[in-house]
Amino acid sequence: MLARPLAVAVAIGAGIWFRNRYRHLVINVAVGGFAAAFVFYIASSVYAADFFDFDFLVEPYGSPDRSSIFPGLNVEAGDPRWQAILKGAGNTLSVVVFAIAVSTFLGLLIGVARLTPNPLLSRVAKLYVELFRNLPLLLIMFFFAFAMFRELPQIQDRAGLNGVLFVSNRGMAVPWVEAGNGLWPLWLIALAIGIVAGVIVRSRRMKQENDTGQSTHPNAWGGATFAAVAAVSYFALLLPVRITLPEVVQAASGFYSYAGGNVLKLGYVSALIALSLYFSAFIAEIVRGSIQAISRGQSEAAAALGLSAYQQLTLIILPQALRIMIPALNNEYQNANKDSTLAHAIAYGEIVLISNRIVNNEGSLLQTYFFIFVVFVLTNLVISFIMNTINRNVQVK
Amino acid sequence: MSAVTAPYSPVAQRIEWAQANLFNSKLNSLVSVVTIAVGLLIAFLVAKFVLFDANWALVSLNRRLFFVGGYPGEEVYRIWIAVFAAAVLASVSYGIWVGRMRPYVITVGIIAVIVLTFGLGTNLYIEETPFTQEITSGGQTSTISGIDRELVWEQGWAPRWLYAFSLGLALPFGGTWLIMAALLALLVLGALFGKHVLSRWKSSPVLLQSVGAAWVLLVPAAVLLQIGVSINSWGSAFLDILIFAVGGFFSFFIGLVLALGRISPYRAVRFVSVGYIEVVRAAPLLVWLLFATFLKDELGPLGEAFSSISLVYRVMIVFAFFGGAYIAEVIRGGLQAIPRGQYEASNALALSSLQKYVFIILPQAIKAVIPAIIGRFIALWKDTALLAAISLINTLEQAKKILAGQTDIADGAFFEIYIVVGLIYWSVSYILSRLGGAAEKRLGVGERR
């Protein structure tokens, strides 16, 4: 007797189900409800775990960490924890920015070398790419930090270029800039103005060159403008910065140390070298792929116009390859940013290392890791923004 | 004038080639000379290090630790079974689809010769002699006892580096010469069988599907073989490979589901998939791994349940879900590359949604992105090195432990150890990348332009 109403119910249910609108409603409500429940669960347990209790952030950090390359970013024992985390983020950035610069430069060279007509050079470039692309980044870091740099001389051997650069198992001492007087922030502003002025002059000259066909040396003019602004403001501000050279000094107790300049710690140097080598291999592949995607006719036409091989590359091929390259480079730079966290395994005080000490002392896992998450989201957004801006400017309009 | 032409000779041909390619202009000649000089210098330094300066004793002594870590000796047959199964599958697949036997047999033959001749009659071990010593100081005599450790080479005629190399190849899992010879023979026989017997049915989908299914089943089979062995004894390269295999296996399916979720007609499903993919990809893998390591009771009962399982399983879960987010993006690329006509045609044939994706869309989409998926697997394999940063003893961490523990035997063999670890990681990713390259060529993926 129950069969008939059941069949009717099933039929009505199927009718509702197969009518698209209702099916969408049911599935959206079910999946959305499940997701909302999950988010609510996470939020409530996060709330129960005192996520919004940020008191621990103002307590002192406790142990110093002096592995930064910028003396101002060294974490001191008395720093409040929020400041230590920010300094850790600064340390991450200070290795990522240089690693991106070096690996892009190396990657360009090697990517171009892979496409030279000389089979020897292109094979050597391929060997380089295959070597570093297939090794784990952490292994390269360990190799430099734990194998290569163990072999470095002791500080009292004064190895390196005397007066300019010292290398020892305590780090690399290099010349550095320090404030000459209190006016140095003004000089930085003047440098920024110089860059803007240089760019304006360069684009003016470039426009003139394009309009008239006469060579106007836009790069030289732009560079000279910047140099002039920098030099004039440097003397006008009464020498705001000066360069200090490193030296090895012996204290009365017989203890050797570096004085002057700046000491790049081995953790930083290993991380920088490893990131640069590893990512240069990937960037070389991106460069090669982008150049190969440019039609052969472009370089043939450039050769027919009488451009030298160097001019063909810099004026015709690379500007076009750049359009293809930039989205892939954007991805690779974000990877470099994220992979810089591996440096915490070789005792470089980047954000994860600094934060882990807070977690160990305080147990504030959720809050601290949330900060790390936010830092990586923000830095990747900045990288993305910069690359997208460049991308907009190089696309054909 | 040129009445008499020189007879054809390979040497003359090579010289001609060099003149045409290496020395055809001043600049090119300079580049060639500098490259040759630098290359020779590096080759000389490497050869000098490998042949004369390096101390391979630590590598030889610890060859077992490198591959299986602290795995119990009497249980190693479980790993050998998996290795043999993988070797059969690999050689048969090679025979069927590549089939170039000469370079293959020559490579295996060289390895066999090295393994079976150089290694024999040579032995390397640590001799431990207990000693007691009397020390007299300040009128009092005390005895100190300890163990003297000394390295003993019972050397055959082969040089030490070759010996270390052959042992490294031959006895990675503590196997015997017999096992190694059987494995090598199997590699050749499997390839011959594949080439001369099975390749007749190369075009039949049954063969492809059965070999593919065997490959897919290899991972769960190898894991099931481990039932009964304590997780704590998993280590070194074995742990790396296991985590890579399990993580990669599940990440593919997670990625597939997420990719389909991203193009789902249901808004909520799309939203959840996109949110998951973006959140997971925003943070570095190391941060997720550390989070999984540190997590205790912060995330309520779910977090507690997660933290109660063993760290190795937690890492596998992180690898699967992290890799899945990346593979989803790769598969999405493949799905986007499918022309609209394919969807429309399957709709016109009145296929259901499930039929449409299983029979029409996914086979084409996945085929198009196989090289990219292999690229993600290479990244996942290299990421297993990160276990060293969360106190799991993988190959990299094992190397550190070996170096820390045996300073008395081989002082400062740091380069040697890291070179061997590098070779282990490098060779797996290189093989995978060659596989990706071959897939790209065979499927004609990159040839549209």
Interface residues (C-beta under 8 A of the other chain):
Chain A: H24 I27 N28 V29 A30 V31 G32 A35 Y41 I42 S44 S45 V46 A48 A49 T116 P117 N118 P119 L120 L121 V124 E130 L131 R133 N134 L135 P136 L137 L138 L139 F142 F143 F146 A147 R150 A293 K338 D339 T341 L342 H344 A345 V352 N356 V359 L365 L366 Y369 I372 F373 F376 V377 N380
Chain B: N21 L22 N28 V31 S32 T35 I36 G39 P265 Y266 R267 A268 V269 F271 V272 G275 A282 A283 P284 L285 L286 V287 L290 F291 F294 L295 K296 D297 E298 L299 G300 L302 G303 I378 K382 D383 T384 A385 L386 A388 A389 L396 A399 K400 L403 G412 F414 F415 I417 Y418 V421 G422 Y425 W426 S429 Y430 S433 R449
